[in-house]
Amino acid sequence: MRELLTTLDEWAAADPEVAVATVVRTSGSTPRPVGARMAIARDGRMAGSVSGGCLEGAVVEEALSTLEGRAAPRVLHYGWEVGLACGGTVDVLLHTMRWDGSDPALAALRDALAEKRAAALVTVTDGEHAGRTALVDEDGSLAGSLGSAALDAGAAAAAAGRLDSGQPGLEEVEGVAVYVEPHVPRPLLAVVGAVHIGIALSTLARVLGYRVVVIDPRTAFLTAERLPDADELVARWPDDALPELRLGPRDAAVCLSHDAKFDEPTLDCLLRSPVGYIGAIGSRTTHGKRVARLRDSGFTDADIARVHSPVGLDLGSRTPEEIALAIMAEIVAVRRGRRGGLLAAAAPATAAGTP
């Protein structure tokens, strides 16, 4: 939705009602992922995409009939027989919305996006309430209604998990299918140690959509010239700076200092937080000594197992840039619940690819 805001604002001046098509389920190889969206105006204008071209014509035709009141909100199913050459199948939710502030869920979504708050837009996909939307804020409060108190309560619970993962998808609530679309701020990567690897890691992380904060009390290393892709440079000790970042399950932190006086306060802070990924550079011998110190500090083996060290996937990395790539690859794999093996060796049901 975020990428369509400007277009919807422009269209609303002439006609606030639009049809919205959203990919809510895919199977096999498909051109666009779950969450891909297209808006269609009554005059046939469209913005966004649900397939990259092969389905757009069919979806626009369906959307216009919906805008004219000839069809109810519904899920459209597409496969090879309508031109999806990739071999997979796509389910597209089609419904209308009014972009004029009259829908409390959409008005609340606009506010949440402007204030950079996490929130999830929930839309009923079937049954008598199909097309109804509600917004679940990060505190669990709702704006709008899905049609019943039971649906609203279930939607709040379903949205909580999706807000943690940041991934959209279908959920079943009270026997009804709902599509949950989380809108969350960029995940944060905290890099402790303004070393050479951190420079490359900052660049890669920013490309992948992370907000990057580099922490190092050594101001000679912590400069904008050395770290041009960092969003923020914090010249403080990590145990002082990290708590203020409020790292959560979607965020990551990596200690690159290779120095116990940095490692220990950094890991102490991170292991007491819900941060989703913790990495620490160092050899197996170094990490073994680190583990002993953490145990002495009262951390359990389950706590310590959260620390990825030696950090990164086994890519045979040698240069700082290659090491940064291995670290970022592991962060992505952990976030997506994967082990980071070869796609060619993965089972067909779990392999990702493009048509």
N, C-alpha and C positions, 0 to 999 in steps of 0.2 A: 504493500500500500504506500509505503514511504516514497517510492520512486514515482508514483502517479499523482502526488499531491498538487504539484504545480499545474499539471494538465487538468485535473478535476476542478481546481479553482477557476481556471479559465473557462471551462465548459459551463460551470454553474451559473455564470453571468447570463447565459442564454437559456439554459434548461438544466436545473439541478439534478434531474433524475437520469441515472446512467445504469447500464447493465454491467455487471462485473463477473468475469469468468476467472476461476481460480483452479489450478491443478491441485487436487486434494489427495490423489492416490496414483501411483505409477507401479507398473510391473514390467520387469525386463528392461531392455535398453530403450530409453526415451530421450527426445531432444531437450526437454526442459524438466527441471525437478519439481517436486512438491513445493507449492508456494508461488510458482510462476503465475503471473496474473495479467489480465488484459481488461481494459475498460472500453465500453462501446457506447457512443452517444446515439441519440435518436436519429440524427442525420447521417449515421453511418461512419462517422469518424471513430478511429480506434487508437489506443495507446497501449504499449506493453505487448506481451506475447505469451501464448501458452504452448507453442510448439516450434517456433522459429519459422513458421510459414505453411506447413503442410495441413494444419487444422484450422487456421484462422478463418478461412472463408466459411466453413461449416459453422463455426462458433458464432461468427457475426450474424449469419442468417438466423440462428436460434435466438441470439440476443435481441435482434430486432422484433421477433415475434413476442418475446417476453415483454419488451418495452411497450408494445402495442396492446398488451393485456391478453394475448391469445394463448399464452402458456404460463404455467406456474413455475416458481423456483424449483430447480431439479438438478440432478447430477447426470451429465452426459458421459457416455462411455465410448471411447474411440480405440480402434486397433488398425491392423493393416488394411482392412476393407475400406477405410475412408482415407487412405493415403499415408498412414503412419508407417513409413518404410523401415524404421529401425527394428521392427519385430516385437516391440513391447505394446503395452496398453496404457491408456491414460483416462482417468476419471476427472471431469471438469465440473465444478459446482458453478451453476449459473443463477444469478438472482439480481434484483435491482436494489439500488440504494439512492437516497436523496442526500446530495452533498451541499446542504444549505443550512446546516446547524440544527435542523429539526429532529434529527435522530440522536438521542442522548449518547448512544454508544460511540458513534462516529465523532461527535463533538468532544467526548472525553478522550478519544484516541488522538485527536489533533492536539489537545492540551498535553497529553502524556509525551507525545513526540517532541513538542516544543520545549518541554521541561526535562527531556532526556530521562524520563522515568520508564521503568519496565512495565509493560502491560500486554495483555493478550486479548485479541479480538476473537470471539467465539461465535460461530454461525451454525445454525441448525441446517442440516442437509437433507432431511427427509421428514415425512409425517406432516401433521397439520400445521406445525409451526415452522416449516421449511422457509429459509430466507431470513428468519429473525436473528438479530445480532445483539450481543452484549459485550461490554468491555470489562475484563477482570484486571484490576490494578494490582501492583506488586504487593499491596497490603491485604489482598483478598476481597476488597470491596468491589461492587458491581455498579456499572452505569448501563441503564437499559435493562431489558428482560427478554429471556428466551421463550416466555409464554407460560411458565409455571414456576412456583417456588422450588419444586423438586429439581427441575432442570437448571435453575439458576444456581442452587447449592452444588449440584453435581458439576456444573461448568467451572465453578470456582476451584473445586478440587482437581479437576482435570487440567486446568490452566497452570496450576502450581508446578507440576512436573515439566510442562512445556516451557515455562519461564526459566527453569533451571537449565534445561538443555539448550534452549534457544532454537529448537527445531520444530517446524510446523507439522501438523498431521491430524488424522482423524482419531476421535475418541468416542467410546460409547457411554452415554449418560442416560440413566433411567430407560434403557432400551432404545434410545434415539441416537443416531449418528450426528456428531457435531465436529466441525472443523475448527481447530484451535491454531491461531496464528500469533505467535509471540513477537512482540516488538521490544527489543532489548537494546540497551546501549552497547557500543562496541566492547568486546571482551578486553580485559586489561592484561598486559604482560609486564610484570615488574622484573627488571634486570638489575641484579645487585653486582656491581663491579663494572666500571667504565673501561673495560679492557678491549682488545682488538676484536675478539669474538663477539662482544656486545655490540660493536658497531654494525657488523654484518647481520647479527640477530635482530637488531632494531629495524633495519631495512626490510628484511624478510617478513617480520611480524607486521609491519605497517602495510605491506602489500597484501597480506592475508587478512586485513581488516582489524587488527588489534590496535588498541591505544597503548603506546609504549612509554613507560616511566623508568628511567635509569637512576639508580640510587648509588651514590658514592661520596663519602666525605672528602675525598681527595680532589679538590677543585682544579688542580692542574690537569687531571685527566677528564674531568666532567665539563666539557665545553661543547657549545653548539657546533663549532667547526669540526670536532671529532665525531659528533653524534647528530648529524643533520636530520635524521629521520625519527628521532625521539620526540614524543609529544611533550614530555616534561623531564627536566633534569632536577634532581633533588640532592643537594649537597648536605646530607645528614647521615648519621649512622643508621643502618638498616632497622635496628630494633626501635628506633625513634620514629622512622618514616613509615615503615610497613603497616602498623596498625591503622594509620590514617587513610590508607588506600581502601580499606574495607573490602578486601579480596573475597570473591565468592566462587561458587562451583564452576562458573564458566571462565574464570580467570586463571592465569598461570604465573608462576614466579620461578626464576632461575638464578642461582648463585654462581657467579663466574669468578669470584675473587681468588679461589684457591689459597685461602688464608684463614686459619682457624679463628682469628679474632673477628673476621667477617662471617664465616660459616656458622659459628655457634649461635650468635644472636639472631642471624637470619633464619636458620632452621627452627630455632625455638619459637620465633614469632609465627612462622608459616605453619608449623605443626599444630599450633593452637587455633588456627583459622580454618574456615571451610574451603579454602582455595582448591580448585580442581586439579592442578598439576604443580608439583614441586620438583625441580631439577637442581642438581648440584654437580659441578664439574670436579673431576678428580679420578685417579686410578682406583682399582679395586682395593689396593692396600690403603690408600688414603681414606676411602669410604669405610673400610673396616675399622679404622681408628675413630672415624666420625661416629659410626654406629655405637662403639663402646662409650664415647662421651655422651651420646644421646641417652643411652640406657642409664648411665650414671645420673643424668638429669631427671630421670623418672619417666621417660617415654617408653611405651610398650613396643614389642616387636611389630604389632599391627600399626602403630603410629609410624614407626620408622620405615615400614614397607611403603609408605606413601612417597618417600624420597626416591626419585629416579637418579641413580648414580652407579656406574659411570653414565653420564647424561647423554641422551640421544639414541637414535636408531643406529644399528651397525651397518654403516654405508662405506666403511673403509676410509672415512674422512681423515685428511691430513692438514689441509690449510684452515685458517680461521673461518673462511667463508664456507668451506665444506662442513666443518664442525657445526657452524650456525645452522646450516641446512639440516643436518642430522637432528639437532635439538628441536628445530621448528617442526620437522616431520613427526617426531615423537609426541610433541604437544598436540598436533592435529590428530594423531592416531588415538591418543588417550581420550581426547575430547569426544571423538566419534565412537569410542568403544572398540577399537581395532588393535591388532598386535603389530601391524606394520609390515606384514609379509609381502611377497611378490603377488601381484594381481594374477599373473599367469598361473600361479599355483593355487589360487583360491577356488573354492567351490563356486559353480556358476551362480548360485543363489545369492552369494555375498560379493561377487566381483562387481566393481563399478567400471563403467566405460562410456564411450560416446558412440553414437551410431555411425 
